[in-house]
């Protein structure tokens, strides 16, 4: 070990030992979090509106505080964004995270003085635990490169506001800050393609040992590095690269191509971060589920996924969850979210300690590349394009094409059965794409950053959707074709009905 890993070793051992207390006593940790949240929440407008002072336990909380999503909590969040103090958490937020939701478009999620450290500590705990349990900590002695959003923040009514990954840049501990790439100068570059080029130039002669980010962005960075250097694989450029940290999308579709670019397998550590909180991280090697972060100012509840559409679904505290059952994740946090359904679904792989895996979202969506495209956005884009081009449709469905033929860029594939087709299908596709860029900031970034190519329209033959539904035994009744899917199951079945070749 070099000087930094040697210096961090006793600190890592101490942190890991402290973690063992809440790992071995998760329910006790959750009860302590719950009690603290109620005490602080009682000082707020939300607490008064929901009679927090009369809540003497979990059942009373359950009775007084209904499950909410962003839209139902929004009246309070709007007051927070307007600069009003003591709305759902004492004082004002330290930051506001601007994000794209799966049901509400752009969202503003408060980050408090109390919640901010946990966004940092979770990654620290994961890396330190990996160091202590495996003995491998050489990555601390080299550069750590993270592909993130810009740390440039705007002020909304006096509150610094931006994307979570950019906010985190302002809170880095000393042991990362001095080894961090890219530099602040490069990281604030708004033009993503230019930013990646600058990152390549800045890192190309550095001893990069850890890389973190969303897999498709990392893939683009690798390709740029190899193009610039003429090397055959990333290990030829960064011979000491040993760890890849990721989260946000399913890694499996990218694993083979990333390993090919790297020049072989690379230790990967999975995280489960969100603006609402840092929920879980990988603590075992090899991967056996993500350790639930039960001591991080977040109180967890779980709704069986088959009940998510019920007005009063069952609410399961941590101590009552079952292995192998699918749940929607609900959180109350020390940033002022209360019984908040974040839209993710999870399944526990073990209990004591509590480990889980992410199984999906509660609503139809596309997030194969981290874009979080939702039904509202595709429907708005479709309606706009139809109005402009005086066309009409029978039905449509959208799916990601992660592995296109001829090694082209991935894209979103729109399967459309027209009732009245547009005169110019190419212009129609351009209108759709322009409106999607307008609707979704992450989709816009992926298009401008050349991670995705513009969407592809697949016109279908007459009665295509009817025949498809008939083929799966769901013709008629209340059965509907999902407008969005995050896999190719429906798309592959619809391929047989394509009217003519790829249209862009």
C-alpha positions in Angstrom: 0.0 0.0 0.0 1.1 3.6 -0.8 0.8 6.4 1.7 -2.9 7.3 1.2 -4.2 3.8 1.4 -2.0 3.2 4.5 -3.3 6.4 6.0 -6.9 5.4 5.3 -6.6 1.8 6.5 -7.3 2.5 10.3 -10.1 5.0 9.4 -11.6 2.4 7.1 -11.4 -0.3 9.8 -13.0 2.0 12.3 -15.9 3.0 10.0 -16.4 -0.7 9.0 -16.6 -1.7 12.7 -19.1 1.0 13.4 -21.2 -0.2 10.5 -21.4 -3.6 12.0 -23.6 -2.2 14.8 -26.5 -1.1 12.6 -26.0 -4.0 10.2 -26.5 -6.5 13.1 -29.3 -4.4 14.6 -31.3 -3.1 11.6 -34.7 -2.9 13.3 -33.3 -1.1 16.3 -31.6 1.4 13.9 -34.9 1.9 12.1 -36.8 2.6 15.3 -34.2 5.2 16.3 -34.5 6.9 12.9 -38.3 6.8 13.1 -38.3 8.5 16.5 -35.9 11.2 15.4 -37.9 11.9 12.2 -41.2 12.3 14.2 -39.5 14.7 16.7 -38.2 16.9 14.0 -41.2 16.7 11.8 -43.5 17.8 14.6 -41.9 21.2 14.3 -43.1 21.7 10.7 -46.2 22.7 8.9 -46.5 19.1 7.5 -46.2 17.7 11.0 -48.9 20.0 12.4 -51.2 19.2 9.4 -50.7 15.4 10.1 -50.9 15.6 13.9 -47.4 14.3 14.5 -47.6 15.2 18.2 -50.3 12.5 18.7 -48.3 9.8 16.9 -47.0 7.4 19.4 -45.9 4.5 17.2 -45.8 3.0 13.7 -49.5 2.2 13.6 -50.5 5.7 14.5 -48.1 7.0 11.8 -49.7 4.7 9.3 -53.2 6.0 10.3 -52.2 9.7 10.2 -49.8 9.9 7.2 -51.1 8.4 3.9 -48.8 7.2 1.1 -47.9 10.1 -1.2 -46.2 10.4 -4.6 -44.7 13.6 -5.9 -47.9 15.1 -7.1 -49.7 14.6 -3.8 -46.7 16.0 -1.8 -46.2 18.8 -4.3 -48.2 21.5 -2.4 -45.6 21.3 0.3 -42.6 21.0 -2.0 -43.8 24.0 -3.9 -43.8 26.0 -0.7 -40.2 24.8 0.0 -39.1 25.8 -3.5 -40.7 29.2 -2.9 -38.3 29.7 0.0 -40.7 29.1 2.9 -39.0 27.6 6.0 -40.2 24.8 8.3 -42.6 23.3 5.7 -41.8 19.6 5.9 -38.4 19.8 7.7 -37.1 22.4 10.1 -35.5 25.4 8.3 -34.7 25.5 4.6 -33.0 22.9 2.4 -29.3 23.0 1.9 -29.9 22.2 -1.7 -32.7 21.4 -4.1 -32.1 18.5 -6.4 -33.6 18.9 -9.9 -34.5 15.6 -11.4 -36.8 13.9 -14.0 -39.4 11.7 -12.4 -41.2 8.7 -13.8 -44.7 10.1 -13.1 -44.3 13.9 -12.7 -41.7 15.2 -15.2 -39.3 17.6 -13.6 -39.2 17.3 -9.8 -37.5 19.3 -7.1 -36.3 17.2 -4.2 -35.1 18.9 -1.0 -31.7 18.0 0.5 -31.2 19.1 4.1 -28.2 19.7 6.3 -29.0 16.4 7.9 -29.5 14.3 4.8 -26.6 15.6 2.7 -23.8 13.8 4.6 -25.5 10.4 4.0 -25.2 10.8 0.2 -21.4 11.0 0.8 -21.1 8.5 3.6 -22.9 5.7 1.7 -20.2 5.7 -1.0 -17.5 6.0 1.7 -18.9 3.1 3.6 -19.1 0.9 0.5 -15.5 1.7 -0.6 -14.1 1.3 3.0 -16.0 -2.0 3.5 -14.6 -3.3 0.2 -11.1 -2.2 1.3 -11.3 -3.9 4.7 -13.0 -7.2 3.5 -10.9 -7.8 0.5 -7.6 -6.0 1.4 -7.7 -4.2 -2.0 -7.4 -0.5 -1.5 -4.8 0.6 -4.1 -7.4 2.6 -5.9 -7.2 5.2 -3.2 -3.6 5.9 -4.2 -4.5 6.9 -7.8 -7.0 9.0 -9.5 -10.8 8.4 -9.2 -12.7 9.5 -12.2 -16.5 10.1 -12.0 -18.7 11.0 -14.9 -21.3 13.3 -13.3 -23.6 16.2 -14.0 -22.2 19.7 -13.9 -21.5 21.1 -10.4 -22.6 24.5 -11.6 -25.7 25.3 -9.6 -28.5 27.9 -10.0 -30.2 29.6 -7.1 -33.9 29.2 -6.8 -35.3 31.6 -4.2 -31.9 31.5 -2.5 -31.5 27.7 -2.6 -28.6 26.2 -4.6 -30.3 23.9 -7.2 -29.0 21.4 -9.7 -28.6 17.7 -10.4 -27.7 15.4 -7.5 -24.4 14.3 -9.1 -23.4 17.9 -9.5 -24.4 18.8 -6.0 -22.3 16.0 -4.5 -19.2 17.5 -6.2 -19.4 20.3 -3.6 -19.4 18.0 -0.6 -16.5 15.6 -1.4 -14.2 14.6 1.5 -10.5 15.3 1.4 -9.5 11.8 0.5 -11.5 12.0 -2.7 -11.2 15.6 -3.6 -7.4 15.7 -4.2 -7.6 12.6 -6.4 -10.8 13.4 -8.2 -11.1 13.7 -12.0 -12.4 15.6 -13.9 -11.3 18.9 -12.6 -14.0 21.5 -11.7 -13.0 23.5 -14.9 -13.8 20.5 -17.1 -16.8 19.3 -15.1 -18.7 22.5 -15.5 -18.6 22.3 -19.3 -22.2 22.1 -20.5 -21.5 20.7 -24.0 -21.3 17.0 -23.2 -19.3 16.0 -26.2 -16.8 18.7 -25.6 -16.8 17.8 -21.9 -15.9 14.1 -22.7 -13.1 15.2 -25.1 -11.7 17.5 -22.3 -12.0 14.6 -19.8 -10.0 12.3 -22.2 -7.3 14.9 -22.6 -7.1 15.6 -18.8 -7.0 11.9 -17.8 -5.1 10.3 -20.6 -1.7 10.5 -18.8 -3.1 10.0 -15.3 -3.0 7.0 -13.0 -6.7 6.3 -13.1 -7.6 3.4 -10.8 -11.4 3.8 -10.1 -14.1 4.9 -12.6 -17.7 5.7 -11.7 -20.8 6.5 -13.6 -23.8 5.3 -15.6 -22.7 2.5 -18.0 -23.6 4.0 -21.3 -21.8 7.2 -20.5 -18.8 5.2 -19.4 -18.9 3.2 -22.6 -18.7 6.5 -24.6 -15.8 7.7 -22.5 -13.9 4.4 -23.1 -14.5 4.6 -26.9 -13.2 8.2 -27.0 -10.1 7.2 -25.0 -9.3 4.3 -27.4 -10.0 6.5 -30.4 -7.6 9.2 -29.1 -4.8 6.8 -28.0 -5.1 4.1 -30.7 -4.8 1.5 -27.9 -6.6 -1.8 -28.1 -8.2 -1.7 -24.6 -8.6 0.6 -21.6 -6.1 -1.4 -19.4 -3.4 -0.4 -21.9 -4.2 3.2 -21.0 -5.0 2.8 -17.3 -3.0 -0.3 -16.3 -3.9 0.1 -12.6 -7.7 0.5 -13.2 -9.3 -1.9 -10.7 -12.8 -0.8 -9.7 -16.0 0.4 -11.5 -18.7 2.0 -9.5 -22.2 2.3 -11.1 -25.9 2.8 -10.4 -29.0 4.1 -12.1 -29.5 1.5 -14.8 -29.2 -2.3 -15.2 -25.5 -3.1 -15.8 -26.1 -6.5 -17.5 -26.9 -5.2 -21.1 -23.6 -3.3 -21.0 -21.4 -5.8 -19.2 -20.0 -7.7 -22.3 -19.2 -4.6 -24.3 -17.6 -2.8 -21.4 -15.4 -5.8 -20.5 -14.4 -5.9 -24.2 -13.4 -2.3 -24.1 -11.5 -2.7 -20.8 -9.7 -5.8 -21.9 -11.3 -8.2 -19.4 -13.5 -8.4 -16.3 -13.3 -5.5 -13.8 -14.5 -5.4 -10.2 -17.9 -3.6 -10.2 -19.6 -2.1 -7.2 -23.3 -1.3 -7.5 -25.1 1.5 -5.7 -28.8 2.5 -5.3 -28.7 6.3 -5.1 -31.5 8.8 -5.7 -32.2 12.4 -5.0 -34.6 11.2 -2.2 -31.7 9.3 -0.5 -28.9 6.9 -0.8 -30.8 3.7 -0.2 -28.4 0.8 -0.6 -25.0 -0.3 -1.8 -23.1 -3.5 -2.5 -21.3 -4.8 0.5 -20.4 -8.4 -0.6 -18.0 -9.6 -3.3 -19.1 -11.3 -5.4 -22.5 -9.5 -5.6 -25.2 -11.0 -3.4 -27.6 -8.1 -3.1 -27.4 -4.5 -1.9 -27.2 -3.7 1.8 -30.1 -1.5 2.9 -28.9 1.7 4.4 -31.0 1.6 7.6 -29.0 4.1 9.6 -29.0 7.0 7.2 -32.0 9.2 8.3 -34.4 7.2 6.1 -37.4 5.2 7.5 -38.5 2.5 5.1 -41.9 1.0 4.3 -42.8 -1.5 1.6 -46.0 -2.0 -0.4 -46.6 -5.4 -2.1 -46.5 -4.5 -5.7 -49.8 -6.1 -6.4 -51.4 -3.5 -4.1 -49.7 -0.4 -5.5 -52.9 0.7 -7.3 -55.1 0.3 -4.3 -56.3 3.4 -2.4 -55.2 2.0 0.9 -52.5 -0.6 0.2 -50.8 -2.7 2.9 -47.8 -1.0 4.4 -45.0 -3.3 5.6 -42.3 -2.1 8.0 -38.8 -3.5 7.6 -39.1 -6.2 10.3 -42.1 -7.8 8.4 -40.7 -8.0 4.8 -40.4 -11.4 3.1 -37.5 -12.7 1.0 -38.4 -13.0 -2.7 -41.5 -10.8 -2.6 -41.7 -7.7 -4.8 -42.3 -4.4 -3.0 -42.7 -0.8 -3.9 -40.3 1.3 -1.9 -41.7 4.0 0.4 -39.5 6.4 2.4 -39.7 9.1 5.1 -36.5 11.1 5.2 -34.6 13.7 7.2 -35.0 16.1 4.2 -38.8 16.3 4.7 -40.3 13.5 2.5 -43.1 11.6 4.3 -44.4 8.2 3.3 -43.2 8.9 -0.1 -43.5 6.3 -2.9 -40.3 6.8 -4.9 -41.5 4.6 -7.7 -38.9 1.9 -7.5 -39.6 -1.8 -6.8 -37.3 -4.1 -4.8 -37.0 -7.7 -3.7 -35.1 -8.8 -0.6 -32.4 -11.4 -1.1 -31.6 -11.8 2.6 -32.8 -10.7 6.0 -30.4 -10.0 8.9 -28.7 -8.4 7.2 -31.3 -6.9 4.9 -30.1 -7.0 1.3 -32.2 -6.4 -1.8 -32.1 -6.1 -5.5 -33.8 -3.5 -7.6 -36.5 -5.1 -9.7 -37.9 -2.1 -11.7 -40.4 0.7 -11.5 -44.0 0.9 -10.4 -45.1 2.5 -13.7 -44.2 1.9 -17.3 -41.1 3.8 -18.4 -37.9 3.6 -20.4 -34.6 4.1 -18.5 -32.2 1.8 -20.4 -29.7 4.7 -20.5 -30.7 6.6 -17.4 -33.2 8.8 -19.2 -36.3 8.1 -17.1 -38.8 8.7 -20.0 -42.4 8.5 -18.8 -45.8 8.0 -20.4 -46.8 11.6 -20.1 -43.7 12.6 -22.1 -44.2 10.2 -25.0 -47.9 11.0 -25.2 -47.2 14.7 -25.3 -44.6 14.3 -28.0 -46.9 12.1 -30.1 -49.8 14.6 -29.8 -47.6 17.5 -30.8 -46.3 15.6 -33.8 -49.7 14.5 -34.9 -51.0 18.1 -34.7 -48.2 19.5 -36.7 -48.3 16.8 -39.4 -52.1 16.4 -39.5 -51.9 12.7 -38.9 -53.7 10.2 -36.7 -52.8 6.9 -35.1 -54.5 3.7 -33.9 -51.8 2.8 -31.3 -48.2 3.0 -30.5 -45.5 1.6 -28.2 -41.9 2.6 -27.5 -39.0 0.4 -26.5 -35.2 0.9 -26.3 -32.9 -0.6 -28.9 -29.7 -1.2 -26.8 -27.8 -3.3 -29.3 -28.6 -2.0 -32.8 -27.3 -3.7 -35.9 -24.1 -2.6 -37.6 -22.7 -1.3 -34.2 -24.6 2.0 -34.5 -25.7 4.2 -31.6 -28.6 2.9 -29.5 -32.0 4.6 -30.0 -35.6 4.6 -28.9 -37.8 2.7 -31.3 -41.4 3.9 -31.8 -43.8 1.3 -33.2 -46.7 3.2 -34.6 -49.9 2.0 -36.4 -51.2 5.0 -38.3 -54.8 5.6 -39.1 -53.8 8.6 -41.2 -50.1 8.6 -41.9 -48.1 11.9 -42.2 -47.1 12.9 -45.7 -43.4 13.0 -44.7 -42.5 10.3 -42.2 -39.0 11.6 -41.7 -40.2 15.0 -40.8 -42.7 13.4 -38.4 -39.9 11.5 -36.7 -37.9 14.7 -36.3 -40.9 16.4 -34.7 -41.2 13.5 -32.3 -37.6 13.7 -31.4 -37.5 17.4 -31.0 -40.5 17.3 -28.6 -38.9 14.5 -26.6 -35.7 16.6 -26.2 -37.9 19.4 -25.0 -39.8 17.1 -22.6 -37.0 15.3 -20.9 -33.6 16.8 -19.9 -31.9 13.4 -19.6 -33.0 12.3 -23.1 -31.8 15.7 -24.3 -28.4 15.1 -22.8 -28.1 11.6 -24.3 -29.0 12.9 -27.7 -26.6 15.9 -27.6 -23.9 13.7 -26.0 -24.1 11.1 -28.8 -25.0 8.4 -26.4 -28.3 7.9 -28.3 -29.1 8.6 -31.9 -32.5 10.3 -32.7 -35.5 8.0 -32.3 -36.6 5.6 -35.0 -40.2 5.3 -36.2 -41.4 1.9 -37.3 -44.8 2.2 -39.2 -46.8 -0.9 -38.7 -49.3 -2.7 -40.9 -53.1 -2.3 -40.5 -54.4 -4.1 -37.4 -50.9 -4.8 -36.1 -51.7 -4.1 -32.5 -55.0 -6.0 -32.7 -53.2 -9.1 -34.1 -50.5 -8.7 -31.4 -53.0 -8.6 -28.6 -54.8 -11.6 -30.1 -51.6 -13.5 -30.2 -51.0 -13.2 -26.5 -54.6 -13.8 -25.5 -55.4 -10.3 -24.5 -57.7 -9.0 -27.2 -60.6 -6.9 -26.0 -61.8 -6.1 -22.5 -59.7 -3.7 -20.5 -56.4 -5.0 -21.9 -54.1 -2.3 -23.2 -50.7 -2.3 -25.0 -48.1 -0.6 -22.8 -47.0 2.7 -24.3 -43.6 2.2 -22.8 -41.5 -0.8 -22.0 -37.9 -1.0 -20.7 -37.2 -4.3 -22.6 -37.7 -5.7 -26.1 -40.4 -8.3 -25.3 -43.2 -6.4 -27.0 -41.0 -4.8 -29.6 -39.6 -8.1 -30.8 -43.2 -9.4 -31.3 -44.1 -6.2 -33.3 -41.2 -6.5 -35.7 -43.2 -8.9 -37.8 -45.7 -6.1 -38.5 -43.2 -3.4 -39.7 -44.5 -1.9 -42.9 -41.2 -0.9 -44.4 -37.5 -0.6 -43.4 -35.9 1.7 -40.8 -37.2 5.3 -41.0 -35.4 8.0 -39.1 
